[in-house]
Amino acid sequence: MPADGLDDIHDLTQRLLKAEMRVIDGLIHTLESSKTQRSADEQVITSTILLMLQSMGVSLHSITKLTGTVDMSVKDCFSISRNVVEAAINVAYIATSDVGVAQRAQAHALQKRFRDFNRSGEIAGTRISVGYDNPPEMESIQGLKDALELFTDKNGKEIRDWSPATQNEKIEQVQLVSEQAALSLAGAKFAIYRHSSEILHGTYFGTIYFWTRDNGEPVTRDTFKEHWTNSLLMSVFTGAFFAGLGAVEACAERFNLQSSIENVKALRAELESKLQTN
């Protein structure tokens, strides 16, 4: 592909991610400003997902910064893009479920923070302990006793996952409310999970992925920009962008937010228009 074509793709990803950040900000503002007009259960759901949406926006901003120039900073964007995907799936799952799921997420956070006051474990034969001198009493924190019981198994060990549902099961729940959101999340997960896992786990494959082309040939100075744009950047972009769409679509359908629905349609239209011209 000619260099100007690669530049066009790069510019498009930057523009769409920044536009998506504004859409998420708009969703946050709408949810926050209308929170008191909703039922008690919906207020619990909204209060749970607001900061999660904000966190997604922060990560999208990081991706635009790290991919602003064509260099190896894109490597770290794989883990960031995966974080956006996982957060988006959780946001959409909480938004499209009954209030019990949001309450479980809050209980998980409550007991997790309390357990951090006194942590211990054994790694490769070495016992490691970290603790606070004067941690708060369990009885002084409302709801903590129930939260600890919820996330402790019959052997007294911590249940680490906040939800028993798998990622696919969460997307299936989202599908009951919004098929489009579920499709966006599924596509985002497929785009980033395989390679981000190898990178996060520090495998040899995860390392050479950045220095070899799809056919196994080494990336040279002449082929680096094309490899960076068509392979590395597009994986990161696809995961993060469609995850963001999925989260917004799920929230918009759940809370009947027409402005957010229209904003997502505009993002899709811009992407589709560009794809049709290439």
N, C-alpha and C positions, 0 to 999 in steps of 0.2 A: 504494500500500500504506500502511495506517495506520502512524503512527510507532512504535507498540509492536511491530508486526510486524517493522519494520526493526531495532529494538533486539534482538528475539529472534534474528534472523539474525546480528547482530554478536556477541552473547553466545555463540552456538553456535560460530562460527568461533574465537573466543578459547578456548573450552573444549576444542574438538577439537584444536587445534594444541598446546595445552599438554599434553593427554593423549598426543598423538603423541610429543611430546618425551620423556615418561616411558617410552613403549614403546621408543623408540630407545635411551634410557639402559639399559633392561632388557636389550635385545639386546646392547649393548656389554658389559655386565657378564657375560652368559652366554657370549659368545664369548671374552672374556678369561679367565674362570675355567676354561673347559673347553679352552683352547688346547693345553695339553700332552697332553691325552688324544687328540688328533687326529694324523693322519699328518703327515709332514714337509711334503708338498705343501699340505695344508690349513692348516698353521701359517703358511706363506708367504702364502697367500690371506688368512687372518684378519689377519695383521699389516699387510697392505696396506690393508684396508678399515676397520679400527678407527677411525683418526683421521679418515677420510673421513666415517664415520657421525657422529662427534663434531662435525665441521664442519657437517654438515646440521642437527644439533640447535642449534648456535649461531645459524645463519641463521633457523631457525624461531622461536627466542627473539626475534631482532631484529624479525621480522614481527609478533609479538604486541605488542611494545613500540610499534612505529610505527603499528599499527592499533588501538591501545588507545583512541584518541579519533578522532572523525570530523573529519579534517583532511587537508591535502594531503601529509602525510608518506607516504601510501599510494603516491605516485608512485615513491618510491625502492624500494618493496617489489616492484615488477615485476622489477627486476634481481636482487633477493635471491631472489625466488621462482624465477626462471630458474636461478640458481645452484644452488638446491636440486634442481631438476629434472635439471640436467646432472650434478650429483654423484650423485644417486640412480641415474641410468642407468648411470654408470660403476661404482658400487658393485655394482649388480645384475649388470652384465656381468662384472665380475671374479669375483664370487661364484659365478656359474653357468658359468664357463669353466674350462679346464684351467689348471694352475699357470703355464704360459707367459705368460698374459695378465697375471697379477699381477707376474711377474718383469719383464715389459716396462714396466709402470707404474713399478716401482721403478728400473729402468735409466733411464727417461726423467727421473725426478726427480733421479737422481744426476748425469747429464751436464748437466742444465739448471742445477743449482746451480753446477757447476764453470764453465760458460760465463759465468755472471754475474760471475765474477771479472774478466773482460775483455770488455766489450761495446762495439760500435761500429756505427754506421749513418749513413745519409744521409737527411735529411728536408728536402724543398723546397730542395735545394742546399746545406744546412748539414750538415757532418760533425760527428757527436756521438760522443764516446768516454767511457766510464767504466771505470776499472780499479782494482784493488787494488795496493798497492806490493809486497807480498810474497805472491802467491797460492801455494797449495800445488802441489807438483810432481804431474803426472798419475800418475807411477809410485807415489806415496805413498798413493794412494786405491785400495783394492781394488775391482776390477770396472769402474773408470772407463774404461779403454782400450776394453774391449768395448762399454760403453754408448755411448761417443762414436762408435764405428764403426757401431753400430746406428742412430744418429740423425744420420748424416751422409750426404748423397746423393753420387752419383758426381761431382758438380761441386764437392764440398767444402763445400756449404752445409748448414746445420742443418735437419733434418726436425723441424718444430715440433709436429705433432700426435703425441700419445703413442700413438695407435692408428690403424691404417689403416681401421678399421671406422667406418662412419657411425653416427649416432645410431639410425637405423632398423635397421641391421644389428645393433647392440648389443641392441636390444629384441627382435629376432628370435631372437638367441641366448638371451636370458632366457626367451623363450616355450618353448624346448625343455625347460626345467626347471619353469617355473611360468607357465601361461597367465594366471592371475589377476594376477600381478606384471607381466607384459608389458602387460596391458590397463590396469592402473593407470598405468604409465609412459607409455603411448601417450596416454591421456587427459590426463595432466599436461602433457605436451609440447604437445599441441594447444591446451590452455587458455591457455598463457602465451607461447609462442614468438613468435607474430605481433606482438603489441603490445609485448612487451618488446624485440624487435629494433628497432622504430621508436624506442622511448624511448632505448635505449642508443646508437643512432646519431644521436640528436639531430635527427630529422627534424621538419618542420612538422606532419605528421600525428601523430607521437608527442607533440607539444606540445598540439595542440588537442584530442586525445583526452580530456584531463582537464577541459576547459572546455566541451565540447559533448556533447549527448546523442546517442544512436544515430541519431536522425533529422536530426542536424546543427544542431538548435536550441541556442542558448547555455544553459548551466546557470545557473539563477538561485538566489537564496538559498532559495526555496521548493522547488526540485527537487534541490538539491545532495545532501542526505542520501540520497534515493532513488537518485540516480546513483552516489554513493559506495558504497552498500551493494550494490546489485544488479548494478552493472557493474564498478567498480574493485576493491572488496574481494573479490567472488566470483571474479574472474579470478585474483587473487593467491592466494586461499585454495585454489581448485581445483588450481592448479599445484603449490603446495607440499604440500598435504595428500596428494594422490594419489601424488605422487612419493615421499613418506615411506612410504606404504603399500607401494608397489612395491618399494622397497629392502628393507624389513623382510620382505615376503613372499618375495622372492627368496632372501635369506639364510636365512630360516627353513626353506624347502624344501630348500635346498642342504645345510644342516647338521642337518636334522631336529630343529628346535627347536619343540616342540609349544606351549610357553608363549607364544612370540612369535606363533605362528599364531593362538592363542586371543585374544591381545591385539588383533590386527588385526581379527579377527571382531567383537570388542566395539566397536571404533571404527566399523566399517562399520554395525553394528546401530544405534548411536546416531544416526548420520547418516540412515540410511534411516527410522528411526522418526520423526525430526523432519520429514523430507520428506513422509511420509505424512499427517502431521497438518496440513500447510499446503495 
